[in-house]
Amino acid sequence: MPLEIPPVLQASPVDPSLTGNVAAGEARKVAHQAWADAPPVALYELTAGPVTHSFHPDLPDQEVWGFNGSTPGPTIHARYGEAVLVRYRNALPRGARGPGSPEISIHLHNFHSPSESDGHPDDFYPSMHLPGTFRVCHYPMRYAGYRTNPGPDGIGDDREALGTMWYHDHRHHYTASNVYKGLAGFFLAFDKYDSGDRRTEASLNLPSGPFDVPLMVQDKQFDSSGYVVFDAMDPDGFVGDKFMVNGKIQPYFHVQPRKYRFRILDGSTARVYDLQIRHNNQAQKFWYIANDGNLLPSRLEMSSVLLAPAERADIVVDFSAYPPGTELFLTNRLQMLDGRKPEKDFLRTPIQLLKFIVGAGPVADDSQVPANLRALPLSDAEIEQARRDAVRREARLGRSNGGWTINDRIYTSKPRFSSKQGQWEVWSVRNDSGGWVHPVHIHLEEGRLLSRNGRPPPPHERGRKNVFYANPNERLEILIRFRDFTGHYVTHCHNTLHEDHGMMENFEVKP
């Protein structure tokens, strides 16, 4: 069946009287850290609810969950300097059967959000059938650090820009099942460099519009009747036996003979992918331009992409060299038999996830993939100085009595530590197990991966990141600081069943 590309959600004007981030209604005014210096100019509406969905023509249509009647939900396009509100409504049934909770808390993954709008796992709210049917989240669309370094436009340092993000449910204990059931979608941010269709003199002129395609890669399992199933009680994690892109099992996509930007997200519960573009069973070269949604300093020519849950990779594929009718495939060559970790050996026959069919040409294509993309905000010397000035923290990832732990503790709502606003920190993340992998996600800010087991990371991981994949018996060193906003945030494993079974910590940012 054809690939479905999530529609771009249209915005509405902001009602001047709408001033809150309130679960119980929008009538009363509440304090919000970014409202005064980033007044919102656009309002988006997302409603979580049941969706009748077709995974494949050979399977029965069935009820899943989604936003605005689809899964993945619609894509939001936002721009730096133009703050937005998103009103998340909850129309999920109170008496829902199977895994999942009708209470939700939506997190904009990767964004530099005030704590009131971060989608904290404990800030969940019920369905429409009870008071408190929605939450308004304010996304200031300012670069991280804008309050101390406003820059020429007053919105911060554009080297801190984020690009490919995604929104998903983060309800404590139910993140894995709610996202598995469909509560996720893309959120893309643009500025004068990564400008989309709004070309500027500074624009990088990357492929845009219909040639800028988000791809959410997931795995699911189906019973003998063709209905999707999920085991929320398996603490190791969950892997499926069918693979889908944007909610469809192994779809096809007709492409023109020109350049395309693909924003690939690993939206799975536990599965790690090693992705390739293959033609005649041979891996093809492409440009790797962004990791975790952030443009790299320069393009990288690569032939594979390793993605752990919640990681993203933006790649540019040029189909102009292939004759009409050529078929290429997005494939996965990494095998996982359970939710613990990938197998050591690659699959002899990679699994086809998405088929590309090249159309006739020639076609006009004024897009580019410049050698230089977005500079990093810190020089090597500044990184070394920050390292010397940093507070040291350790996060030991482990297991105890069937639950998952950080520093031998299972998650509680009490903050485990406090961070001083603006203070550099170096986190030593240790995965001392030989049996599991853990993709570690830190809310609020992005960090720099300094080393893996004392060695520099590979080139594609040397930019700004917020998901840090820890292999068995591996130690990561991460440089990070928390700016602009105070309040409660979390760090956790993004194998979402590990998170739901305790591998998460609260922390508090203080002035």
Buried (B, 14 or more C-beta within 10 A) or exposed (E): EEBBBBEEBEBEEBEEEBBBBBBBEBEEEEEBBBBEBBEBBBBBBBBBBBBEBBBBEEBEEBBBBBBBEBBBBBBBBBBBBBBBBBBBBBBBBEEBEEBBBBBBBBBBBBBBBBBBBBBBBEBBBBBBEEEBBBBBBBBBBBBBBBBEEBBEBEBBBBBBBBBBBBBBBBBBBBBBBBBBBBBBBBBBBBBBBBBBEEEEEEBBBBBBEEBBBBBBBBBBBBEEEEEBBBBBEBBBBBBBEBBBBBBBBBBBBEBBBBBBBBBBBBBBBBBBBBBBBBBEEEBBEBBBBBBBBBBBBBBBEBEBBBBBBBBBBBBBBBBEEBEEEBBBBBBBBBBBEEBBBBEEEBEEEBBBBBBBBBBEBEEEBEBEBBEEBBBBBBEEEEBEEBBEEBEEBEBBBBBEEEBBBBBEBBBEEEBBEEBEBBBBBBBBBBBEBEEBBBBBBBBBBBBBBBEBEEEEBEBBBBBBBBBBBBBBEBBBBBBBBBBBBBBBBBBBBBBBBBBBBBBBBBBBBEE
